[in-house]
Amino acid sequence: MMLQTAVPEPATAHLDEGALHPALHSPVLDSVSFLSEVMGRFPTAISFAPGAPHRAFLDDLDLEASLDRFRHHLAATRGLSTAQANRLLYEYGPTKGIINDLVARALRLDEGIHAPDEAVVITAGCQEAVLVTLRTLFGRPGDVLAVPDPCFSGALGAARLLDIEVEPVAETAHGLDLDELDRLCAGLRAAGRRLRALYLTPSFANPSGTTLDLAARQRLLATAHREDFYILEDNVYGFTASGTDAYPALKSMPGGSRVVYLGSFAKVCLPGTRIGYLVADQLVQAPGTGRGTLLADRIAAVKSMVTLNTSPICQAIIGGILVAQGGSLAAANRRRADLYRRNLRLLLAGLDRHIPPGERNRLGVRWNTPSGGFFVRMTLPVPADLALLERSARRYSVLWTPMSYFHLRGGGTHDLRLSCSYLSPEDIEEGTRRLARLVSSVHDS
Ligand SMILES: Cc1ncc(COP(=O)(O)O)c(C=O)c1O
């Protein structure tokens, strides 16, 4: 009898890249790791790359006090003993969340969004809210998602992972080009297909910084009704508006029933809790029964297969902060908005000073001037690609994000995104000086 010789297992198993999900070949999925990789290689460079919140707001947080405050809130509003409250915080929890009432109240007070507590789902960041909403809404092959071009890479990546077909809609200086959206709807209809949903950030978009004004918001809602599509409104930067550039959330406007509202506590409380939320108060009709279920419940069913439930301890930290602020984040947000707007003013002033108008024209450089949010878009006369970024990092010790990561079909090749949200005034000043040197070196070389 022949003895079979065992083939030795290699120490590391090897997989075929081509057999992994095709979304992994999309540059958009590399954008987050790219940022950490480049910042890791040049740790002392001034980085205009990440849209991270400012550390000033994280220094004086007392998380224990927040948890205690939330326990007291549970005792006062639900009659829970300390032991019962601890079980709620320490064990698995309800998929839709445990701070839904506090979030619904804050949305009423701060955004004029009136939705029942049951229409709120607490998610693992706004990122999960995007993913589970898309997964729920896109049920038929051939349904199309429209996105602004350029678009937040998290939304593009989620759609890619879900194999959803995405159509880019160009942006003007004033946000999404609504004429182009009309043409897209008509084209799809003529081809027997449909636009199922539009994802956008109407206020201070990531990455372009653009904002839709009131008339554009009204027109967009009317278009959604006429063309029968839903809007995923991502409002994570809306809080940075001042009086004059604060437009109402689409969800709070007449016609807002078409809108699923997506939010985050990353920029207004602390990113480490990874708490976001969505509001989906639409009714889903079961065929033949005439009975309706809240869309929030259908989305929660999807979430139960993704993260099961959002960390209750992290929810409790945010809950405690909301209770401490009397249910509204408006006052705290005004302080945050002041700092972010100051940084944006410093960034724009630094660019103006170091690349004055005459020089700008000579070099063929331009940038937009948003009044809020975290981002400025700059256009160069040469490709703003990885080679230029490497040179920028090595020779000038300044980092930024190539805009091409945010474009779906190869646009934005000469553009870069600048974020100043977490930098000090001194770093913004020195960083803009270094950017100016990079820009003139590009022209002169
Ligand atoms: C437009 C936009 N939406 C969502 C997110 C992600 O939010 P969260 O950290 O809550 O997942 C970001 C993060 O930068 C963003 O820019």
The ligand as a Tripos MOL2 file, in Angstrom:
@<TRIPOS>MOLECULE
LIG
   16    16     1     0     0
SMALL
NO_CHARGES

@<TRIPOS>ATOM
      1 C1        -19.7360   64.1100    4.0990 C.3       1 LIG1
      2 C2        -19.3640   63.1180    5.1590 C.ar      1 LIG1
      3 N1        -20.2730   62.2140    5.5610 N.ar      1 LIG1
      4 C3        -19.9730   61.2960    6.4930 C.ar      1 LIG1
      5 C4        -18.7280   61.2390    7.0810 C.ar      1 LIG1
      6 C5        -18.4160   60.1620    8.0800 C.3       1 LIG1
      7 O1        -19.0240   60.4300    9.3080 O.3       1 LIG1
      8 P1        -18.8040   59.4320   10.5250 P.3       1 LIG1
      9 O2        -17.4570   59.7030   11.0910 O.co2     1 LIG1
     10 O3        -19.9090   59.7580   11.4660 O.co2     1 LIG1
     11 O4        -18.9250   58.0420    9.9720 O.co2     1 LIG1
     12 C6        -17.7510   62.1620    6.7070 C.ar      1 LIG1
     13 C7        -16.4080   62.0910    7.3220 C.2       1 LIG1
     14 O5        -15.4830   62.7400    7.0360 O.2       1 LIG1
     15 C8        -18.0750   63.1080    5.7070 C.ar      1 LIG1
     16 O6        -17.1730   64.0130    5.2950 O.3       1 LIG1
@<TRIPOS>BOND
     1     1     2 1
     2     2     3 ar
     3     2    15 ar
     4     3     4 ar
     5     4     5 ar
     6     5     6 1
     7     5    12 ar
     8     6     7 1
     9     7     8 1
    10     8     9 2
    11     8    10 1
    12     8    11 1
    13    12    13 1
    14    12    15 ar
    15    13    14 2
    16    15    16 1
@<TRIPOS>SUBSTRUCTURE
     1 LIG1         1 GROUP 0 **** ****
